[in-house]
Each structure stands twice: as C-alpha cells, then as structure tokens.
Amino acid sequence: YNELKELFPDNAVHYFVSYYDYYQPEAYLPATGMYIEKDFSVNEEIEKLRLAATHAIRTRKDVIIVATVSCIYGIGNPEVWTNVAISLEVGQQIKRSEILEKLIKMNYERSAVEFKRGQVRVKGDIVDVFPAYLDTAIRISLFGDEIESIHEIHSISNDIIKSMPNCRIFPATHFII
C-alpha cells in the first residue's frame, strides 16, 4: 500500500482489508457437546479506510485499491450505496429536517455530546456531519430552508479548513437497507 502510494502520488491509493481485529467463527464440538459462540472485534480505523476506498472508487477514476480477495464479498451493492448519497450545494432549497432524515437513513447517528465518525450533530441552523470515510467534518449552515454555506471543518476544534460550493455525503456504513 505504501509502495503504491509512492509510485502513484497523483492517484487515490486506498487500503481495503477485513475490518476484524479478531474473529472466532461459531462452532459446535459434538464430542463434548460444547457450543462456541461467534466472537469478533471491529477495528474502527480499518473500517474508515474501507469506507474511504469505497468513496474514492465511486467518485474518482484514478483509484488503486490494495485489498484481499475475501474483502470483496458481502459489502452490499455499490450502486445502492452511491444512490443514497446526499448532494448539497450553496443556495439549494432544502429543509433541515430533510437533511437529517436522509443522513439517518444513511446510518448516521445523531449525537449532541460526542462527535465522531458516522455521526451528525445539530445546533440551530447548523448541521455538522462527520463522514465515516474522512478525517474532517462538514458543516452545513442554513438560513431558513436555504443552504447558506458549506465548510470542511476540523472535527475537534471546529476551525474552518476550507469553504466548499457543494458536497456529496455518502453513507456511514456499507450496509444500507
């Protein structure tokens, strides 16, 4: 992965491997009658890398993905994942409740306390979204039912990194129902 990033510095090189740190499949041992329950733990950083890879492959043409073959199974339909994304632009007429409803349908959790990947927080006419595939958040400022501004912000300090004329927010997980 690192070698490919060096060889192709202008391309989007991403990493897509199993997000399990530990996985124990369920099992039954007939000799002893013992049932072993399935157990696993998910690595959040690897999940972010997986979502970033999916985001890149659906939005760019110059993408290189480093992956294991087993990782392509069971992530759902990429067309569905792309089609449920929400596109927003400055000046667009949209209700705050409609933005929130779409984000919740894309598996974003609403939180007023902790702000981490895959969450959305609301303060008045400001909606902050922390996409699960980015290291930064997106702030959508509304004036009534009109998007007044869109900014990329630092997720902890809330400092504005850059102003954006538009954005497209993809689901917080691969699994969209």
Stockholm file with secondary structure:
# STOCKHOLM 1.0

chainA/1-177         YNELKELFPDNAVHYFVSYYDYYQPEAYLPATGMYIEKDFSVNEEIEKLRLAATHAIRTRKDVIIVATVSCIYGIGNPEVWTNVAISLEVGQQIKRSEILEKLIKMNYERSAVEFKRGQVRVKGDIVDVFPAYLDTAIRISLFGDEIESIHEIHSISNDIIKSMPNCRIFPATHFII
#=GR chainA/1-177 SS CHHHHHHCTTSEEEEECCCEEEEECCEEETTTTEEECCEEEECHHHHHHHHHHHHHHHHCSSEEEEECGGGGTTSCCHHHHHHTCEEEETTCBCCHHHHHHHHHHTTCEECSSCCCTTEEEEETTEEEEECTTCSSEEEEEEETTEEEEEEEECTTTCCEEEEESEEEECCSSSCCC
#=GC SS_cons         CHHHHHHCTTSEEEEECCCEEEEECCEEETTTTEEECCEEEECHHHHHHHHHHHHHHHHCSSEEEEECGGGGTTSCCHHHHHHTCEEEETTCBCCHHHHHHHHHHTTCEECSSCCCTTEEEEETTEEEEECTTCSSEEEEEEETTEEEEEEEECTTTCCEEEEESEEEECCSSSCCC
//
